[in-house]
Amino acid sequence: MKNYTIVSGLWNIGRDERNFESHYLAKFEEFLQIEANMILFLPEELEEFVWKYRKSENTFIKITELEDLKTNLYAPHWDNTQGIRNNPDWLNITGENGWLTKSPQATLEYYNPVVMSKMFMLHDASIYNNFDTEYFYWLDAGIVNTVPSTHFKENLSLDKVAEATGDWIFLSWPYEAQDEIHGFKFDKMNEYAGTKVEYVCRGGFFGGHKHQLRKANEVYYSLLERSLSEGLMGTEE
């Protein structure tokens, strides 16, 4: 019996540059064929799709509409997030015609609320703990857009994660920033970190032991609340 649960979620938030059917739903079909316990946060419209490929013995669906993020899961941070998203001072951090003004985190109301709720969903899943496991990992529903599905379905990489990484894992890569990182002011990020930031963590896969997860969620919630109240915002990465 596997001692970990994969947690994920999927919503159509209207990304024009990425067709939901071909870019996300097709890859989600592959994702659902990963042999592992799963807790999925999904709108009701995707429930039937999931049961084509999954069984209740190792799958739990928490029906979560986008409106639920606004009024429940992400509610304490919603107003500050939208205020920053519509603030010209934040939008112009990369210049009037810079990348940020055209980015999904700026143009889509639900982009940041969704991606920045990943930690909350992972934490909630550890409380539900439908399959009585010790470890919980967030894995993006569209992960096989960038990572070969053979890593999960044939090589069974996830089965080896806990043994290889211990209580917690965040994948990171070197990042040289000047003025901002994903919209978050670089000088302020350095203040938060207490040192110059030279790495950025991926938001597509992270997690660990349920006890460590609770500690991480507390730290994350505090930092998110503080930074948004100060008008600072990037993405979940």
C-alpha positions in Angstrom: 0.0 0.0 0.0 1.4 3.4 -1.0 2.1 5.7 1.9 1.5 8.9 0.0 -1.4 10.9 -1.5 -1.2 13.0 -4.6 -3.2 16.2 -4.4 -4.3 18.3 -7.3 -6.9 20.5 -8.8 -8.1 21.8 -12.2 -10.4 24.6 -13.4 -11.0 26.4 -16.6 -10.0 30.0 -15.8 -10.1 31.2 -19.4 -6.5 31.1 -20.6 -6.8 32.1 -24.2 -3.3 31.0 -25.1 -3.9 27.5 -23.8 -7.0 25.7 -25.0 -8.6 23.9 -22.0 -9.7 20.8 -23.9 -6.4 20.1 -25.8 -3.9 21.6 -23.4 -5.2 20.7 -20.0 -8.0 18.1 -20.2 -6.1 15.8 -22.5 -3.1 15.9 -20.2 -5.3 15.5 -17.2 -6.5 12.2 -18.7 -2.9 11.0 -18.6 -2.5 12.4 -15.1 -5.5 10.4 -13.9 -3.8 7.1 -14.9 -1.0 7.5 -12.4 -1.3 4.6 -9.9 -1.5 6.5 -6.6 -3.9 7.7 -4.0 -5.4 11.0 -5.1 -7.4 13.8 -3.5 -8.7 16.1 -6.3 -10.2 19.6 -5.9 -12.5 20.0 -8.9 -15.6 21.7 -10.2 -18.6 19.4 -10.5 -18.5 19.5 -14.3 -15.2 17.4 -14.2 -16.4 14.7 -11.8 -17.8 12.4 -14.5 -14.6 12.8 -16.5 -12.5 11.6 -13.5 -14.6 8.5 -12.9 -13.8 7.3 -16.4 -10.2 6.6 -15.3 -10.3 6.4 -11.5 -11.9 4.3 -8.8 -13.2 5.4 -5.4 -10.8 3.0 -3.6 -8.0 5.4 -4.2 -9.7 8.6 -5.3 -11.6 11.3 -3.4 -13.1 14.3 -5.2 -13.7 17.5 -3.2 -16.1 19.5 -5.3 -14.7 23.0 -5.4 -16.0 25.6 -7.8 -14.1 28.8 -8.6 -16.6 30.7 -6.5 -15.7 28.5 -3.5 -12.1 29.8 -3.8 -13.4 33.4 -3.7 -15.8 32.9 -0.8 -14.0 30.2 1.2 -10.6 28.8 0.6 -8.9 32.0 -0.6 -11.4 34.4 0.9 -9.1 36.2 3.4 -6.7 37.1 0.6 -9.1 37.8 -2.2 -9.6 41.6 -1.9 -5.9 42.3 -1.5 -5.1 40.1 -4.5 -7.5 41.8 -6.8 -6.5 45.2 -5.5 -2.9 44.6 -6.4 -3.8 43.0 -9.7 -5.6 46.1 -10.8 -3.1 48.6 -9.4 -1.1 50.4 -12.1 1.9 50.6 -9.8 2.1 46.8 -9.7 1.2 46.3 -13.3 4.0 48.6 -14.5 6.8 47.1 -12.4 8.1 45.6 -15.7 7.2 48.8 -17.7 4.0 50.0 -19.3 4.3 47.4 -22.1 6.2 44.8 -20.1 5.4 41.1 -19.7 3.5 41.5 -16.4 0.7 43.6 -17.9 -0.1 40.7 -20.4 0.5 37.9 -17.9 -2.3 35.6 -16.7 -1.7 36.7 -13.1 -2.6 40.2 -14.2 -5.3 39.5 -16.8 -7.2 36.6 -15.2 -9.2 37.2 -12.0 -8.7 33.6 -10.8 -5.2 32.8 -11.8 -3.4 33.8 -8.6 -6.2 32.7 -6.3 -5.9 29.3 -7.8 -2.2 28.8 -7.9 -1.7 30.5 -4.5 -4.3 28.1 -2.9 -2.2 25.0 -3.7 -0.7 25.0 -0.3 -4.1 25.4 1.3 -5.5 22.5 -0.7 -2.6 20.3 0.1 -3.0 21.1 3.8 -6.8 20.4 3.7 -6.1 17.1 2.0 -3.8 16.1 4.8 -6.6 16.7 7.2 -9.1 14.7 5.2 -6.5 12.0 4.8 -9.0 9.7 3.1 -6.4 7.0 2.5 -4.6 7.2 5.8 -1.1 8.1 4.4 1.8 9.9 6.0 2.9 11.9 3.0 1.1 14.4 0.7 2.4 15.9 -2.5 0.9 18.6 -4.7 1.2 17.6 -8.4 -0.1 20.0 -11.1 -3.0 18.4 -13.1 -1.2 19.5 -16.2 2.2 18.3 -15.1 2.6 15.9 -18.1 2.7 19.0 -20.4 6.3 19.5 -19.2 7.2 16.2 -17.5 7.0 12.8 -19.4 4.2 10.7 -18.0 6.6 7.7 -18.0 8.2 9.2 -14.9 5.0 8.5 -13.0 3.5 5.6 -14.8 6.5 3.4 -15.7 9.4 4.6 -13.6 7.2 5.1 -10.5 9.3 8.0 -9.5 6.7 9.2 -6.9 7.1 5.9 -5.0 10.7 6.9 -4.3 10.3 10.5 -3.3 9.7 10.2 0.5 12.7 7.8 0.9 14.9 10.1 -1.2 13.9 13.5 0.2 12.7 13.0 3.8 10.0 15.2 5.4 9.8 18.0 2.8 10.7 18.7 -0.8 10.5 21.8 -3.0 12.3 21.7 -6.4 14.3 24.9 -7.2 16.4 26.3 -9.9 18.9 29.2 -10.1 17.4 32.5 -10.8 19.1 35.8 -11.5 16.8 38.7 -10.8 17.1 42.5 -10.9 13.9 44.4 -10.3 11.3 41.7 -9.7 10.6 37.9 -9.6 7.3 37.0 -11.2 6.0 40.5 -10.2 7.3 40.5 -6.6 9.7 43.4 -6.0 13.2 41.9 -5.7 14.4 44.1 -3.0 11.4 43.3 -0.8 11.8 39.6 -1.5 15.4 39.8 -0.3 14.1 41.5 2.9 11.6 38.7 3.5 14.3 36.1 2.9 17.0 37.8 5.0 19.5 37.3 2.2 19.8 37.8 -1.6 17.4 35.3 -3.4 19.3 33.2 -5.9 16.8 30.4 -6.4 13.1 30.1 -7.1 11.0 27.1 -6.1 8.7 25.3 -8.6 5.0 25.3 -7.8 4.2 22.2 -9.9 5.4 19.6 -7.3 6.0 20.0 -3.6 5.1 18.5 -0.3 6.1 16.0 2.3 5.2 14.5 5.7 1.8 15.6 7.0 3.3 17.1 10.2 5.9 19.1 8.3 3.1 20.2 5.9 1.1 21.8 8.8 4.2 23.8 9.8 4.8 24.9 6.2 1.2 25.9 5.8 1.4 28.2 8.9 4.5 29.9 7.5 3.0 30.2 4.1 -0.3 31.7 5.3 1.5 34.3 7.4 3.9 35.3 4.6 1.0 35.5 2.0 -1.1 37.6 4.3 1.7 39.9 5.2 3.1 40.4 1.6 -0.4 41.0 0.1 -1.2 43.6 2.8 2.0 45.4 1.8 1.0 45.4 -1.9 3.5 42.8 -2.9 2.6 39.9 -5.1 4.2 37.4 -7.4 2.9 33.8 -8.0 3.0 30.7 -6.0 6.6 30.2 -7.2 
